[in-house]
């Protein structure tokens, strides 16, 4: 039986047009699309980790995954890690290791296998692999993906989009008709994106559950963000199999505006409420639905 919070969330999702038919933009959890992955707050350490519990009690219904950032779990005791993963599972959230596995590979393949087994024991559901920093042959990365899957965990390879700053159009005010010297454009970025997509496709074929795209270079220049880069990635990999890291609210709005609430995004815990508002607001039509974001409907009864 649902509690009052779950009933309000379900009501709000239906108000958005979700949950009524097979064409849902963003159904209730567990979701295959419209996924929001949240960065674990830096103050998750005991005793301040109780703040994480307060955060999840407020925004838990709108968050699908919790990601440990920067290998922070390597500095925690096993008991504390287990408490946090259990807390996330209580709120129907999966838990990701973040991009820390590459540090274990320096100690050899056996250390990585032991790391995977320990992650499973501690309650992690997803192991992220930073394909860019691993500096391994493609076949080696595919073997790591299969190893993670054979252990019963989810594999999420991380790829970074890089491009030359010369490819970013000049911004700022200028006199009408002022001459701008042409800048030679580089084709290296496009080739890198194509290579990224081919490697990501092979990871999916090997069993990877989702591909994380670190578009930090892109996110730093939201106003000049190249839509063709993102469109190429989404077109080849599929919206449900791709998650984008967003570094600020403007970038989140950019993705939701172009791909709707079905886009999978990774955001800081401070941006979750704003992201939920964006998902509820139909930015493609520029209108609010019948009910506003479910966050604003979740209030404790008096």
C-alpha positions as CSV (number, residue, x, y, z in Angstrom):
1,X,0.0,0.0,0.0
2,X,1.3,3.4,-1.0
3,X,2.0,6.1,1.6
4,X,0.9,9.7,1.2
5,X,4.1,10.7,-0.5
6,X,4.0,8.0,-3.1
7,X,0.3,8.8,-3.8
8,X,1.2,12.5,-4.4
9,X,4.1,11.7,-6.7
10,X,2.0,9.2,-8.7
11,X,-0.8,11.9,-9.0
12,X,1.7,14.5,-10.2
13,X,3.3,12.2,-12.7
14,X,-0.2,11.5,-14.2
15,X,-0.8,15.2,-14.3
16,X,2.3,15.5,-16.4
17,X,0.8,12.8,-18.7
18,X,2.9,10.0,-17.2
19,X,1.7,6.6,-16.2
20,X,-1.5,6.6,-18.3
21,X,-0.3,4.7,-21.4
22,X,2.8,3.2,-23.1
23,X,4.0,6.6,-24.4
24,X,5.0,7.9,-20.9
25,X,7.6,10.7,-21.0
26,X,8.8,9.7,-17.5
27,X,7.1,6.9,-15.5
28,X,7.5,6.1,-11.8
29,X,10.5,4.3,-10.5
30,X,12.2,2.1,-11.4
31,X,12.7,4.0,-14.7
32,X,14.5,3.0,-17.8
33,X,14.6,6.5,-19.1
34,X,14.2,10.0,-17.7
35,X,16.8,8.8,-15.1
36,X,18.3,11.3,-12.7
37,X,21.6,10.2,-11.1
38,X,22.7,12.3,-8.2
39,X,26.3,13.0,-6.9
40,X,26.6,12.0,-3.3
41,X,27.2,15.0,-1.1
42,X,30.7,15.4,0.2
43,X,29.4,15.4,3.8
44,X,28.3,11.8,3.7
45,X,30.8,10.9,6.3
46,X,29.6,10.0,9.8
47,X,28.1,11.7,11.7
48,X,27.2,14.3,9.1
49,X,25.9,11.6,6.7
50,X,22.6,12.0,8.3
51,X,22.2,15.0,6.1
52,X,22.1,12.6,3.2
53,X,19.1,10.9,4.8
54,X,17.3,14.3,5.0
55,X,18.1,15.0,1.4
56,X,16.8,11.7,0.2
57,X,13.6,12.0,2.3
58,X,12.9,15.2,0.4
59,X,13.9,14.4,-3.1
60,X,14.2,10.6,-3.1
61,X,11.2,10.0,-5.3
62,X,12.8,12.0,-8.1
63,X,16.3,10.5,-7.9
64,X,17.1,7.1,-9.5
65,X,20.8,6.7,-8.7
66,X,23.4,7.8,-6.2
67,X,27.0,8.2,-7.3
68,X,30.0,8.3,-5.0
69,X,32.2,11.1,-6.3
70,X,35.9,11.1,-6.7
71,X,36.5,7.7,-5.1
72,X,35.1,9.0,-1.7
73,X,34.1,5.5,-0.8
74,X,37.7,4.5,-0.7
75,X,38.1,6.7,2.4
76,X,35.1,5.3,4.3
77,X,34.8,2.3,6.5
78,X,32.8,-0.6,5.2
79,X,30.1,-0.2,7.8
80,X,29.4,3.4,6.7
81,X,29.4,2.5,3.1
82,X,26.9,-0.2,3.7
83,X,24.7,2.2,5.7
84,X,24.7,4.6,2.7
85,X,24.0,1.9,0.1
86,X,21.2,0.5,2.3
87,X,19.7,4.0,2.6
88,X,19.8,4.5,-1.1
89,X,18.1,1.1,-1.8
90,X,15.4,2.1,0.8
91,X,14.6,5.0,-1.6
92,X,14.6,2.7,-4.6
93,X,17.9,4.1,-5.9
94,X,20.8,2.2,-7.4
95,X,24.4,3.1,-6.1
96,X,27.3,3.7,-8.5
97,X,31.0,3.7,-7.5
98,X,31.9,6.6,-9.7
99,X,35.1,6.6,-11.8
100,X,37.5,5.0,-9.3
101,X,38.1,1.6,-10.8
102,X,41.0,2.7,-13.0
103,X,43.1,3.3,-9.9
104,X,42.7,-0.4,-8.9
105,X,43.9,-1.6,-12.3
106,X,47.4,-0.3,-11.6
107,X,47.7,-3.2,-9.1
108,X,46.8,-5.8,-11.7
109,X,43.7,-7.7,-13.0
110,X,43.3,-9.7,-9.9
111,X,43.0,-6.6,-7.8
112,X,40.2,-5.3,-10.0
113,X,38.3,-8.6,-9.7
114,X,38.6,-8.4,-6.0
115,X,37.4,-4.8,-6.2
116,X,34.3,-5.9,-8.1
117,X,33.5,-8.6,-5.5
118,X,33.9,-6.1,-2.7
119,X,31.7,-3.6,-4.4
120,X,29.0,-6.2,-4.7
121,X,29.4,-7.1,-1.0
122,X,29.1,-3.5,0.1
123,X,25.8,-3.0,-1.8
124,X,27.0,-1.2,-5.0
125,X,24.8,-1.9,-8.0
126,X,26.9,-0.1,-10.8
127,X,30.6,0.1,-11.5
128,X,31.7,3.0,-13.6
129,X,34.7,2.6,-15.9
130,X,36.5,5.8,-17.1
131,X,37.4,4.6,-20.5
132,X,39.5,7.7,-21.2
133,X,41.7,7.5,-18.2
134,X,42.2,3.7,-18.3
135,X,44.6,3.9,-21.2
136,X,43.8,0.3,-22.1
137,X,43.2,-1.4,-25.4
138,X,39.6,-1.6,-26.4
139,X,39.5,-5.4,-26.0
140,X,40.8,-5.0,-22.4
141,X,37.9,-2.6,-21.6
142,X,35.4,-5.0,-23.1
143,X,36.8,-7.8,-20.9
144,X,36.3,-5.5,-17.8
145,X,32.7,-4.9,-18.9
146,X,32.1,-8.6,-19.2
147,X,33.7,-9.3,-15.8
148,X,31.5,-6.7,-14.1
149,X,28.4,-8.2,-15.8
150,X,29.4,-11.8,-14.8
151,X,29.5,-10.7,-11.2
152,X,25.8,-9.6,-11.4
153,X,26.5,-5.8,-11.4
154,X,25.8,-3.1,-13.9
155,X,28.6,-1.7,-16.0
156,X,28.7,1.9,-17.0
157,X,31.6,3.0,-19.2
158,X,32.4,6.7,-19.1
159,X,33.6,8.6,-22.2
160,X,34.6,12.2,-22.5
161,X,33.8,14.6,-25.3
162,X,36.7,16.8,-26.2
163,X,36.9,19.5,-28.9
164,X,39.1,22.5,-29.8
165,X,38.1,25.9,-28.3
166,X,38.6,27.2,-31.8
167,X,35.4,25.4,-32.7
168,X,33.4,27.6,-30.3
169,X,31.9,30.6,-32.1
170,X,33.1,34.0,-30.8
171,X,30.7,35.6,-28.3
172,X,30.2,39.1,-27.0
173,X,29.0,42.4,-28.6
174,X,30.6,43.8,-31.7
175,X,29.9,46.6,-34.0
176,X,27.5,45.9,-36.8
177,X,29.4,44.7,-39.9
178,X,32.7,44.4,-38.0
179,X,35.1,42.0,-39.7
180,X,36.0,38.8,-37.9
181,X,39.0,36.9,-39.1
182,X,38.1,33.3,-40.0
183,X,39.5,30.7,-37.7
184,X,40.6,27.4,-39.2
185,X,38.3,24.7,-37.9
186,X,39.7,21.4,-36.7
187,X,38.3,18.0,-37.8
188,X,40.0,16.2,-35.0
189,X,37.0,16.7,-32.7
190,X,34.5,15.1,-35.1
191,X,36.8,12.1,-35.6
192,X,37.2,11.8,-31.8
193,X,33.4,11.8,-31.4
194,X,33.0,9.1,-34.1
195,X,35.6,7.0,-32.4
196,X,33.9,7.5,-29.0
197,X,30.6,6.3,-30.5
198,X,32.2,3.2,-32.0
199,X,33.9,2.3,-28.7
200,X,30.6,2.9,-26.8
201,X,28.7,0.7,-29.2
202,X,31.1,-2.1,-28.6
203,X,30.7,-1.7,-24.9
204,X,26.9,-1.9,-25.2
205,X,27.3,-5.1,-27.3
206,X,29.6,-6.5,-24.6
207,X,26.8,-6.0,-22.0
208,X,27.2,-2.5,-20.7
209,X,23.9,-1.2,-19.3
210,X,24.4,2.5,-20.1
211,X,27.1,4.9,-21.4
212,X,28.0,7.9,-19.4
213,X,29.1,10.9,-21.4
214,X,31.3,13.5,-19.7
215,X,30.7,16.6,-21.8
216,X,32.5,18.9,-19.5
217,X,34.1,20.9,-22.3
218,X,30.7,21.2,-23.9
219,X,29.0,22.2,-20.6
220,X,31.4,25.0,-20.0
221,X,30.2,26.7,-23.1
222,X,26.4,26.1,-22.9
223,X,25.5,29.1,-25.0
224,X,27.6,27.8,-27.9
225,X,27.0,24.1,-27.3
226,X,27.2,22.1,-30.5
227,X,23.9,20.3,-30.9
228,X,25.2,18.2,-33.7
229,X,27.7,16.5,-31.4
230,X,25.0,15.5,-28.9
231,X,22.6,14.6,-31.6
232,X,25.1,12.2,-33.2
233,X,25.7,10.5,-29.9
234,X,22.0,10.1,-29.1
235,X,21.2,9.0,-32.6
236,X,23.7,6.2,-32.6
237,X,23.5,5.0,-29.0
238,X,19.9,5.8,-28.2
239,X,18.5,8.1,-25.6
240,X,17.7,5.3,-23.1
241,X,21.3,4.0,-23.2
242,X,23.0,7.3,-22.8
243,X,23.5,9.6,-19.7
244,X,25.0,13.0,-19.8
245,X,26.8,14.7,-17.0
246,X,25.5,18.3,-16.5
247,X,27.7,20.8,-14.7
248,X,25.1,23.5,-14.2
249,X,21.4,24.4,-14.4
250,X,21.7,26.0,-17.9
251,X,23.1,22.7,-19.3
252,X,20.3,20.7,-17.7
253,X,17.8,23.0,-19.3
254,X,19.5,22.7,-22.7
255,X,19.2,18.9,-22.6
256,X,15.6,18.8,-21.4
257,X,14.6,21.4,-23.8
258,X,15.9,19.5,-26.8
259,X,15.3,15.9,-25.7
260,X,12.4,16.2,-23.2
261,X,12.0,14.6,-19.8
262,X,13.1,11.2,-21.2
263,X,16.8,12.3,-21.3
264,X,19.1,10.7,-18.6
265,X,21.1,13.2,-16.7
266,X,23.7,13.2,-13.9
267,X,23.6,16.2,-11.7
268,X,24.8,17.5,-8.3
269,X,22.4,17.0,-5.4
270,X,21.9,20.8,-5.3
271,X,20.5,20.8,-8.8
272,X,18.0,17.9,-8.4
273,X,15.0,20.1,-7.5
274,X,15.6,22.4,-10.5
275,X,16.1,19.5,-12.8
276,X,12.7,18.0,-11.6
277,X,11.1,21.4,-12.3
278,X,12.5,21.4,-15.8
279,X,11.3,17.8,-16.4
280,X,7.8,18.9,-15.3
281,X,7.9,22.0,-17.4
282,X,7.3,21.3,-21.1
283,X,10.2,23.4,-22.4
284,X,9.6,22.2,-26.0
285,X,6.1,23.8,-25.9
286,X,6.8,26.5,-23.4
287,X,3.9,25.6,-21.2
288,X,3.3,24.2,-17.7
289,X,1.3,21.0,-17.3
290,X,-1.9,20.7,-15.3
291,X,0.1,20.0,-12.2
292,X,3.5,21.5,-11.4
293,X,6.6,19.4,-10.6
294,X,5.9,16.7,-8.1
295,X,8.5,18.2,-5.8
296,X,6.2,21.1,-5.0
297,X,3.4,18.7,-4.2
298,X,5.3,16.7,-1.7
299,X,4.6,18.3,1.6
300,X,4.1,16.7,5.0
301,X,0.5,16.7,6.1
302,X,-0.4,18.9,9.0
